[in-house]
Amino acid sequence: MRPIASVARLGVAVLALAGCAISTQREIELGTDYSRQVNAQLPMVTDPEAVRYINVLGDSIARIADDRNLDWRFFIVDSPDVNAFAIPGGFVYVNRGLIERTTQMNQLAGVLGHEIGHVVRRHSVKQMQKGQGLTMGVLLGCILTPICTNGGDAAVGIAGNLAMASFSRSDEAESDREGIRYVMRAGIDPRGIPEMFRILIKERNDHPSGGIDSWFRTHPMEEERVRATESTIAQFSKGQLDRLARDTPRYQQFKQRLSKLPAAPTRAR
């Protein structure tokens, strides 16, 4: 199916849901449809060991967070850009470029915990029910079509505005808090979350036109947000935190395996 036609179909579908209660089953159906379109249009890492690892790590967090028994799926987008996003129903995507910028397992775990939080708290679903569901369809259109992936500043700006409209700042803050809670319950040190924020902020400041811009278009980031996560984590003693996992040899093997794959394709700019 052509991307624009399929995205239009998705947009109509979610618009029709405005004002309607969306059951978990319907959420899964919508998410499955969205996910099929994303997977058909974006390059994915298919290396079995890499795919297995991110699903094991993601599932270790999701099964603690989720009380609806969703069939979670985690994907690595084969892109050097930095981004991550979640689709209703339990589909989580992380760009290879983001993983490559991590130094420890708990940093990626924090990203996964945050995205899982969006799904568990049903942020997209709630917006669909409020009549804002078309945003998700159009945003996916920007992910899937050349309008927003190969175009100039105007198209990029549209994509960024839609992405930020998709999740409010309160949604982002809630997912930050939930992500901290989830990774801790999974036995993982949550200090990787603000560490990852600072890694990305530093790169943005050092290389403002680099591949990290997509992250900041979809994840509003201010110093206040970083401090808020640090403040939440500071409620726990250093002894408590030091007992949690920061890194594992298996994670470093995972990163090394990714580094040996063919270079991720770059998009036209």
C-alpha positions as CSV (number, residue, x, y, z in Angstrom):
1,M,0.0,0.0,0.0
2,R,1.3,3.5,-0.8
3,P,2.4,5.4,2.3
4,I,0.3,8.5,1.7
5,A,-2.9,6.4,1.1
6,S,-2.3,4.2,4.1
7,V,-1.6,7.2,6.3
8,A,-4.8,8.9,5.1
9,R,-6.7,5.7,6.0
10,L,-5.1,5.7,9.5
11,G,-6.0,9.4,10.0
12,V,-9.6,8.8,9.1
13,A,-9.7,5.8,11.5
14,V,-8.4,7.7,14.5
15,L,-10.5,10.7,13.7
16,A,-13.6,8.5,13.9
17,L,-12.6,7.6,17.4
18,A,-12.9,11.1,18.8
19,G,-15.1,11.2,21.8
20,C,-15.3,7.4,21.9
21,A,-14.1,5.2,24.7
22,I,-11.3,3.0,23.4
23,S,-11.0,-0.5,24.8
24,T,-7.7,-2.3,25.2
25,Q,-8.6,-4.6,22.4
26,R,-9.2,-1.6,20.1
27,E,-6.0,0.0,21.2
28,I,-4.1,-3.2,20.2
29,E,-5.8,-3.3,16.8
30,L,-4.9,0.3,16.1
31,G,-1.4,-0.1,17.3
32,T,-0.9,-3.2,15.2
33,D,-2.1,-1.3,12.2
34,Y,0.2,1.6,12.9
35,S,3.1,-0.7,13.6
36,R,2.7,-2.5,10.3
37,Q,2.9,0.8,8.4
38,V,6.0,1.9,10.4
39,N,7.8,-1.4,9.8
40,A,7.0,-1.4,6.1
41,Q,8.4,2.1,5.6
42,L,11.3,2.5,8.1
43,P,14.6,0.4,7.9
44,M,14.8,-2.0,10.8
45,V,17.7,-3.8,12.4
46,T,17.0,-7.5,11.7
47,D,20.1,-9.1,13.4
48,P,18.5,-11.8,15.5
49,E,20.8,-11.4,18.5
50,A,20.3,-7.6,18.6
51,V,16.6,-7.9,18.2
52,R,16.4,-10.6,20.9
53,Y,18.4,-8.5,23.4
54,I,16.3,-5.3,23.1
55,N,13.2,-7.4,23.5
56,V,14.5,-9.1,26.6
57,L,15.6,-5.8,28.2
58,G,12.3,-4.1,27.2
59,D,10.2,-7.0,28.4
60,S,11.9,-7.1,31.7
61,I,10.7,-3.5,32.3
62,A,7.3,-3.7,30.6
63,R,6.1,-6.8,32.4
64,I,6.5,-5.0,35.7
65,A,4.8,-1.8,34.4
66,D,1.9,-3.3,32.5
67,D,-1.2,-4.7,34.2
68,R,-3.1,-5.4,31.0
69,N,-0.7,-8.1,29.7
70,L,0.0,-6.4,26.4
71,D,2.1,-8.3,23.9
72,W,5.0,-5.9,23.9
73,R,7.3,-5.6,20.9
74,F,10.6,-3.6,20.8
75,F,12.2,-2.6,17.5
76,I,15.5,-1.0,16.5
77,V,15.1,1.5,13.7
78,D,18.2,1.4,11.5
79,S,18.9,5.1,11.5
80,P,21.9,7.1,12.8
81,D,19.5,9.8,14.1
82,V,18.6,9.9,17.7
83,N,14.9,9.1,18.4
84,A,12.5,6.8,20.2
85,F,8.8,6.6,20.1
86,A,5.9,4.3,21.2
87,I,2.7,3.3,19.5
88,P,-0.5,2.3,21.4
89,G,-0.8,-1.4,22.1
90,G,2.8,-2.0,23.2
91,F,5.0,-1.2,20.2
92,V,8.3,0.6,21.1
93,Y,10.9,1.9,18.6
94,V,14.4,3.1,19.4
95,N,16.8,4.4,16.7
96,R,20.2,2.8,16.4
97,G,21.7,6.2,16.6
98,L,20.3,6.6,20.2
99,I,21.6,3.2,21.3
100,E,25.1,4.1,19.9
101,R,25.2,7.2,22.1
102,T,24.6,5.3,25.3
103,T,27.5,4.2,27.4
104,Q,25.7,1.9,29.9
105,M,22.7,-0.4,29.9
106,N,20.7,1.7,32.4
107,Q,20.7,4.6,29.9
108,L,18.8,2.6,27.3
109,A,16.6,1.1,30.0
110,G,15.6,4.6,31.0
111,V,14.6,5.4,27.4
112,L,12.6,2.2,27.2
113,G,10.9,2.9,30.6
114,H,9.9,6.3,29.5
115,E,8.3,5.1,26.2
116,I,6.6,2.2,28.1
117,G,5.2,4.8,30.4
118,H,3.5,6.6,27.5
119,V,1.8,3.3,26.5
120,V,0.9,2.2,30.0
121,R,-0.6,5.6,30.9
122,R,-2.4,5.5,27.5
123,H,-1.4,9.1,26.6
124,S,-2.1,8.7,22.9
125,V,-5.3,6.8,23.5
126,K,-6.6,9.5,25.8
127,Q,-5.9,12.2,23.2
128,M,-7.7,10.1,20.6
129,Q,-10.7,10.0,22.9
130,K,-10.5,13.8,23.3
131,G,-10.7,14.3,19.6
132,Q,-7.0,14.8,19.1
133,G,-6.5,11.4,17.5
134,L,-5.7,12.7,14.1
135,T,-2.4,14.0,15.5
136,M,-1.2,10.4,15.8
137,G,-2.2,9.5,12.3
138,V,-0.6,12.7,10.8
139,L,2.5,12.3,12.9
140,L,2.9,8.7,11.7
141,G,2.5,10.1,8.2
142,C,5.4,12.4,8.9
143,I,7.5,9.4,10.0
144,L,6.5,7.3,7.0
145,T,6.5,9.7,4.0
146,P,9.1,11.8,2.2
147,I,7.3,15.0,3.2
148,C,8.9,14.9,6.7
149,T,11.9,12.6,6.2
150,N,13.6,14.0,3.2
151,G,12.4,17.6,3.0
152,G,13.5,21.0,4.2
153,D,13.0,23.0,7.3
154,A,9.3,23.6,6.8
155,A,8.5,19.9,6.7
156,V,10.8,19.2,9.6
157,G,9.0,22.0,11.6
158,I,5.6,20.5,10.9
159,A,6.8,17.1,12.0
160,G,8.2,18.6,15.2
161,N,5.1,20.6,16.0
162,L,2.9,17.5,15.6
163,A,5.2,15.4,17.6
164,M,5.2,17.8,20.5
165,A,1.5,18.2,20.3
166,S,1.2,14.4,20.6
167,F,2.5,14.4,24.1
168,S,2.0,17.3,26.5
169,R,4.7,18.4,28.9
170,S,2.7,16.9,31.7
171,D,2.6,13.6,29.7
172,E,6.4,13.7,29.3
173,A,6.9,14.5,33.0
174,E,4.6,11.6,34.0
175,S,6.4,9.2,31.7
176,D,9.7,10.4,33.2
177,R,8.4,9.6,36.7
178,E,6.9,6.3,35.6
179,G,10.2,5.3,33.8
180,I,12.1,5.9,37.0
181,R,9.7,3.7,38.9
182,Y,9.7,0.9,36.3
183,V,13.4,0.6,35.9
184,M,13.9,0.5,39.7
185,R,11.4,-2.2,40.1
186,A,13.3,-4.1,37.3
187,G,16.5,-3.8,39.4
188,I,18.0,-1.2,37.2
189,D,19.7,2.1,38.4
190,P,17.4,5.0,37.3
191,R,20.3,7.5,37.2
192,G,20.8,6.5,33.6
193,I,17.7,8.6,32.7
194,P,19.2,12.0,33.6
195,E,22.6,10.8,32.4
196,M,21.1,10.1,29.0
197,F,19.4,13.5,29.0
198,R,22.7,15.3,29.6
199,I,24.5,13.2,27.0
200,L,21.9,14.4,24.4
201,I,21.9,18.0,25.6
202,K,25.6,18.2,25.4
203,E,25.6,16.8,21.8
204,R,22.9,19.2,20.8
205,N,25.0,22.1,22.1
206,D,28.2,20.9,20.5
207,H,26.6,19.9,17.2
208,P,23.3,21.7,16.8
209,S,22.7,20.5,13.2
210,G,23.6,16.9,13.8
211,G,21.4,13.8,13.8
212,I,20.2,14.5,17.3
213,D,17.7,17.2,16.2
214,S,14.9,14.6,15.7
215,W,15.0,13.7,19.4
216,F,14.5,17.2,20.6
217,R,11.6,17.8,18.1
218,T,9.7,14.9,19.7
219,H,10.9,15.1,23.3
220,P,10.9,18.7,24.6
221,M,13.9,19.0,26.9
222,E,14.8,21.8,29.3
223,E,17.2,21.9,32.3
224,E,14.1,22.0,34.5
225,R,13.1,18.5,33.2
226,V,16.5,17.1,33.9
227,R,16.5,18.5,37.4
228,A,13.0,17.1,38.0
229,T,14.2,13.6,37.2
230,E,17.3,14.1,39.4
231,S,15.1,15.3,42.2
232,T,12.8,12.3,42.0
233,I,15.8,10.0,42.1
234,A,17.4,11.9,45.0
235,Q,14.5,10.7,47.2
236,F,16.3,7.3,47.3
237,S,19.5,6.7,49.2
238,K,22.8,6.2,47.5
239,G,23.0,2.8,49.1
240,Q,19.6,1.8,47.5
241,L,20.7,3.1,44.1
242,D,24.2,1.5,44.2
243,R,22.6,-1.9,44.6
244,L,20.8,-1.6,41.3
245,A,22.4,-2.5,37.9
246,R,24.0,0.1,35.8
247,D,25.6,-2.0,33.2
248,T,26.2,-5.6,32.1
249,P,28.7,-7.4,29.9
250,R,25.7,-8.5,27.8
251,Y,24.8,-4.9,27.0
252,Q,28.3,-4.1,25.9
253,Q,28.2,-7.2,23.7
254,F,24.9,-6.0,22.2
255,K,26.5,-2.6,21.4
256,Q,29.5,-4.2,19.9
257,R,27.3,-6.4,17.7
258,L,25.4,-3.3,16.5
259,S,28.7,-1.6,15.7
260,K,29.7,-4.5,13.4
261,L,26.6,-4.3,11.3
262,P,26.6,-2.3,8.0
263,A,26.3,1.4,8.7
264,A,22.8,2.7,9.2
265,P,21.4,4.4,6.1
266,T,21.3,8.2,6.3
267,R,18.3,10.2,5.2
268,A,18.5,13.1,2.7
269,R,18.7,16.5,4.4
